[in-house]
């Protein structure tokens, strides 16, 4: 199959996904969030295109997703839930963007759910252990990437936030302590120890 056909097919699938998310997710995912605006849908489409390109250095990641509205954040959470769990980098990117826009109870609940989510055992299939021949150095961190990003977002909030924000960040760290992923347990354990020492 030629590359043009593949790209056209991917873009068509992307258009269907973003249209579905924009039209349906806010009503079913988080009922307290308002319906998305046209600007929210544009942000979702922009993010979709960045994720499709797999360009982690796209400058739009640092400038186009600041001060996200509640509607945009609901769309992003919906996208996270719809992505296959094996898409660790894409899911981690969404967590990174949402972790820079923490304001509501829904934002913090999402971060905690990611920190404590079930382990991904293999990049080929999260539900199955990788064959020994396919294990690579660094995969432990890659497999845990979304949860690690959630914890790093909480760490940043702990360093910069007021007492109320710190309490919410602590809930994310506590969720990480329930993880079955070694890299997540290590980071959440370190953060928990630092929190204990700072009391």
N, C-alpha and C positions, 0 to 999 in steps of 0.2 A: 504494500500500500504506500502511495507516495506521501511525502511529508505535508504537502498542502492539504490533502484530504484529512490527515490526522489532526492537523491544527484546526481545520474547519469544524471537524467533529467535536474536538475539545471545546472550542468556543461556543458551539451550539449547546453542548451539555452544560457549560457554565452559565449561559443565558437562561436556560431552563431552571437551573438550581437557584440562581440569584432571584429570578422572578418568583419562584415558589416561596423562597424564604421571605422575600419582601412582602408578599401578599398574605402569608399564612402564619409565620412563626410568632410574631408578637401576640396574636390572639390566643395562641395555645401554649407558648413557652412560659411567659411570665405575665400574668394577667394585670399586674400593677403598672407595667410599662405602657407608655402611650403608643399609639400607632406610629410607624416610622414616617418621617417626612420624605419628600423627594431628595433632599440633601443626604439623608440617612441611606437611602437606596443607592445613591451615587457612591458613597463611601464603601458600602458593601461590594459594589461592582469593582471599585478600584482595588480593594483588598483581594477580591477573587482573581483579578488579573495578575496581581503581584504574586499570589500563591501559585497560580498556574505557571508563571515564568520561573519560579523557584529561585528568584534573585533576592537573596537575603540582604544585599547591599543597596536595594532600591531606595533612593533618598526619600521617597514618599513615606516610607515607614517611620521616618523621624519627624516629618513635618505635617502630614495630611491627617493624622489621627489623634491630634491633641484635643482635649476638651470634647470628647465624644458625648453626644446626647444620649439620654436613656433609650430612645428608640434605636439608635445605631448600636448601642451596646447589646440590646436584646437581639438584634439581627446577628451580631458577631457571635453571641452565645449560641444562637440557633445554628449558625454555620459550624461552630465547634462540634456540636452534638451530631451533626449530619456527616462530618468527615469520618472516613474509616479510621479506627484507632491506630492503624499502622502508619498513618500520615503524621509522624511524630513532629517533624519540623514545622509543618503547616499549623498543627494544633498548638505547638509552642509559640509560634508567632502571634496567633490570636490571643493567647494568654498574656503574652508580653504587652500587646496593645491595650488590653483590658486592664492589666495591672498598672498601667500608667494613668488610668482614668477611674480610680476608686472613689466612690462617693456614697452609693446607696447600699442598703442591706443586701440587695440582689448581687451587687458587685462582689461583696465580701463572701457571700454564700457560694458564688461560682468559684472563686479562688480556693476556698476551703474544699469544695468538691473535687477540684482538679488535684490539689495537694494529696488528697487521700484516695484517689481513684484506683481501681484495680490495676495490678501490674500488667505491662505489655511484655510478653515473654520472648517475642521474636519479631523482627522487622517484616518478615514474610507473613506472619500470622500471630497476632497478639495473644491468641488463646492457646498457642502451642510452643513448647520449648524449641529453640533453634537446634538443628543437628550440630554436633561437635565440630564438624568440618566447616560450618558456616559461622562459627563464633569468631568475632574480631575484637581486638583491643579497643576499648572505648564504647562498645555497644551498650554497656550498662548505663552510661550517662545518656546516650542517645535514646534508649528505651524509656528512660525516666524524664526525658526533656520537658514535657509540659508541666509535670509536677515540680520539677526543679525551678522552672521559670516562675511558677506560682509562689514558691517559697522565697525566691529572690525578690519578688515584688513585695512580699510581706516584710522581708528584711529591710528593704528601702523605707517602707512605711514605719517600721519600728525606729529607724534612725532619725526620721524627720518629723514624725507625727506627734500630735498631742496625746494626752492620756486616753481619750476615747478611741483614737485611731490605733494606738498601740494595743488596746484591748482586742480590737477586731483582728489585728495582725496576729496576735497570740492565738486566736482561734484557728488561723490558717496553719500556724506551726503545730498546734495540737492535732490537726487533721493529718499533717504529714507524719506525725509519730505513729499513726495507725497503718501507714503504708507497708506493703510487703516488698518494696523495691529498696535494695541496699543503699543506693545513692541518695534516695529520698530520706531514708532513716538517718543516714550520716549527717546530711545537711540540717534536717529538722532537729536532730539531737544537739548539734552544735549551737543552733539558734536557741534552743530551749536552755542549754547550759549558760549561754550569754545572758538570757533573760533572768535566770536565777541569780547570776552574779551581780546583775544590775539592780536588784531589789534592795 
